[in-house]
Amino acid sequence: MYQRKKWLLLGLLFVMVMFNLTGWYGEVQCQPKYPTRAIDIIVPFTPGGATDLVIRAMAVYLKQKWSVPVNVINKPGGNTVPACLEVHRAAPDGYILLGDNNPSSSMLPIVVKSLPFKVMDRTFIGMVAGSPAVIIVPSGSQVKSLKDLEVEIKKDPENFTWASLGGTGLPDYVTRQFLKTIGVDVLRTKPVMCQGGAQAVVLTAGGHIKMGSGTVSASTPAITGNTITPLAITSKTRWPDLPNLPTAAEAGYPTVNYLYWVGFSGPPNLPPDIIDKWDKTLQEILADPEVISKLKNIGAIPFYQNARGNRKYVMEEIEEASKLWGLK
């Protein structure tokens, strides 16, 4: 009798284990393979800027890899807050993501004091490209070097105008770096508001401001058209397509250095398997010579950081931005 009960219990246990395993396997099999439908990438700036151009280039190759539509949607304004908020409120399924960059991540919590979300709560997916800034003036300006620019600013800072994206933008960061380096309080100068990097270059070219700055991609057409004069580039080495343009360090201002990066992020709590899928795919794309050439044509270089590296980079940049904005 004892042996019979023993075998009966073992049999029941075996059936329960197999049932659980079969059920678990069925659940795994039922999970949809990501992605199965269109992905929307929200860019918090106007079309034509560095973020927009890089994200659109990457979207082409993502579509090829995954065989689903990858839509790029521009939603500028509000210091990038509306676009970021939409992504933060999205379902954590990987179908609504952010075309991320310095302004919408590391600069945002410094500039906007009452954010309706926490930047570090978002899921950082990875950085894909970078571009230094070009410091520019109108072609008719008497300013021909960074030293001339320093003299011009110090002569009459109250009437010195420069392009601003409202605080969260490449021109804001670079101008603050330069003003801090030469010892001029940014509050004594006159920022002129614009909605994106492309517009900042247009304002400079039109002579509406005395100083602008933009990515290589945004600045090169106006440089080629002789409507602006480039003074320096904020990279560590000279840019191959602008070989005669000195770095800010070569011009005597080593603390003026900036890399505008572009990447992807998503709402809080994106599942690890989706992040891993992006990580693998982005690395494959950035190893493609055709992609590298495409990025070069729009004034950028591959600059990959995985999710963990992306988060660490943003945290370090927030620390640096807080010093520039006088918070530390």
N, C-alpha and C positions, 0 to 999 in steps of 0.2 A: 504493500500500500504506500509506504514511504517513497519507494523508488518511483512509483507511478506518479505521485504528486510532484515529485522533484522534476521528472521529465515534462510533466504538464506545464509547470511553472517556467521551465527553460524554454519550452516551445512558445509560450505566450510572450515571453521576453524577446525571443527572436523575431516574432511577428511584429511586435511594437517597434523594435529597432529598424526593421526593414521598412515599415510603414513611414517612420520619421525620415529615414534616408531618402525614400522614394519621393515623399512630399517635398523635402528640401531640394532635391534635384529638379523636381518639377517647377518649383519657384524660380530657381536659377535659370532654367530653360525658358521660363515665361518672361524674364526681364528683357525689355526691348534693347536691342543693340544701338548704342549711341554713335552718331546721330541718325535719326530716321526721318527728320523733317527739317524745314528751313530754320536757319539760325540767323537771328538779328543781332548785328553789332552796332551799338549806339556810339556815335562819335560826338563828343560835346563841343565841337567847333564847326566852323563853316567849311564848305568844300574847298579844296585847293591847298590847304595847309599840310604840314608834315604828317600829322596824325592821320588825317583823311587819306592822303596819298599812300602811306604805308599800309594802313588797314585795308584799303581797296586792293592793293597789290596782293596782300596776303589772302584776301577773300577769294581771289581767282584760283589760287593754288589749293586752298582748303576745299573749295567746291570740286576741284578735280580729284582730290584725295578721297573725299567722302561721298561724292555724287548726290549732294543735297544743295539747295540754294543757300548762299551766304549773303545776306542783305546788309549793306552799310547804310545806316540811317543817321543823318546829321541833325543834331538838336543843340545848337549853340545857345549861349546866353546864360545869365544868372551865375557867373563864375563857375560854370560847369555843374552847379548843384542840381538843377532839374534833371539833367541827363543821368547823373550819378544816382539820384534818388529813385528814378525809374528802374535802374538796374538793381539797386538794393532791395526794392520791393518785389522784384521778379521771383518767380518760382525757382528753386535751386535745381534746375534740370538741365542747364547748359544751353538753353535755346534763346535767352536774352542775356547778352554780355556787353561789356564796356570796352571800347577802344581806348585804352588807358594811356596815361602819360604823367609827367611830373606835375603839371598844373592840377589835374584832377585827383591826384593822390598826395604826394608829399607837400605840395604848397597849399592845398585846400584847407586843412585844419588850422593852418597858421593864419590865413587871410580871412576866412569866414568863421566867426566866433560861435555862432549858434547853429551848427549843422543839424539837420534832422536825422542824422545817422552818424556812425563812427566809421571813419575811413578804414581803420585797421580791422573792422569786422568783415569787410568784403573778402572774397576769395581771390587772391592773386594767382593768376595762371602762368604768366611768363612774359618776359620782355623779348622783343624780336629785332628791334632796330634802334639805331641812334644817329643823331646828327648834331654837330656843334652849332653854335650860334655865330652869325656874322653881324658885327656892329657896323651900322650904315648911317650915312647922312645924305641929304639931297645932292645931286650932281653939281648944282650951282653953289654949294656951300664953300666957304673959304677954309673950312676944316678939312685937312688932308691926312691927319694922323690922330692917334689917340692922345698924344701930347697936346695937339691943337684943340682937341675936344675938351681936355681938362681945363685949358686956359679959357675956352669959350664958356664953359659952365661956371667957373669961378668968377668970371667977369660980371655975370648977371644971372645968378641961379633962379631968382624969382620969375624971370621971363624965359627960362630954358624949358622947352617943350619936348616931350618924348612919348613914344607909343606905349600904351598900357592896355592890358586885357582885363582891367578891373582888379588886378592883384594876382590872379592865378594865370600866369602866362609867361612864356619865355622872355618877352621884353621886360617884364617886371623884375624877374630874377636877375637877368644880366645887368639891367640898369642899376639895380640896387647894389650889385657886386661892384660895379664901376664907381658909383657915387661913394660907397663906403671906402673903397680903396683910395680915392682922392680926398676924402674927408669932408664931403658935402652932404648935409642932411637932405634926404629925399623929400621931406615935407616942405622944403623951401622951393622945390621945383614944380613944374606944371605937367602932370601926366595928361595925355589926350586919349580918351577911351576909344577902343575899337573891338570888334567881335572875334577877330582871329589873326593869325600870323600873316596871312596873305594881305589883309586889309592894312596891317601895320606897315608893310612894305609899300603899299599903294600911297598911304599918307606921307611916308617919307619921300617917295619919288615925286609926289606933287608939291613938295615944299611946305606942307602943312605943319610939319614938326621939324625940330632941329636934329633929332637923333631917333633912330629906330634900331631894331635888331630882329633877326629872323633866322630860321633854319636855312641851310644851304639850298634846299629845294625851293623855298619861298623867295629867296633873295637872288638866285642865279639869273632868272629871266630879266630882272631889272638891272642887274650888273651888266649883262650882255647888251642890253638896250641902252646902256649909259644914262639911265635915269636916276641912279643912285651911285654913291661912291663907297665902296667897302673899306673900312679902316683896319679891321683885324678879325681874326677868327678865334673862337674860344677853345679850340682843341689843343692837345699837347703837341701835335705836329701839324705841319702845313697840309692843307687839303689838296689832293692830287689835281683836281680840276681848277683850282685857284692857286697855282704855285707861287705867284708873286705876292700873295696876301700874307702878311706876317701873322703869327699867333699873337695873342695878347701878351703872352710872356716875353716874346721877342721884342715887342713894342715897349716893354718895361713895366708891365702890369700882370705879374704872375698869379695874383689872387683872382683875376678875372678868368674863370674857367667854368665851362658849363657843357653838359651833354644832355640834349633833349632826347629822351627815350620814348619809345612807343611799344605798347604791349597789350595784353588782354587780361581782364579781370571779370569777376562775376559776383552774383549775390552771395551773402553769407551761406555757409554750409553746403557748398557744391560737393557732391560725392567724390571720393578719392579716385574712383575708376574713370570719371569724366576728366579730372585733372591729369591723370596718367595718359589718357587718350590724347589730350591736347599736347602734353609734353613730348610724347613720341612723335606726333605728327609735325609739330613745329620744328623739331630738330631735323626731321627728314627734309622738310621744305627748305630750311636755311642752309642745308648742305648742297642744295641744287645750284650749280653754276648759273643757270638761267635766272634764278631768284636773286642771287647775289648781284648779277648784272642789272636786273630790274631795279633793285634797291639803289644801286649806284646812280642809275639814271635819274632817280628822284632825290638825289642828294643825301642818301643814307647808307649806312653800313650795317651788316648783321651784328647784333649785339644781344646774345641770348643769355637769359637768366631763367632758371626753372622757377617753380612756384615758391620754393623756399628762398632762393636767391633774390627773387623779385621782392618778397616781403622784407628781407634784410636791407636791401638797397633803399627801399622807401623809408624805412625807419631811420636810416642814417641820413637821408636827405631831409627828412622832417627836422632832425636835429640841426642841420646846417641852415635850413630856411628860418628856423626860429631865431637864430643869431642875426641873420640879415634883416629880419623884421623887428629886431630890437627886443625880442622876448627873453633873451638870455644874455 
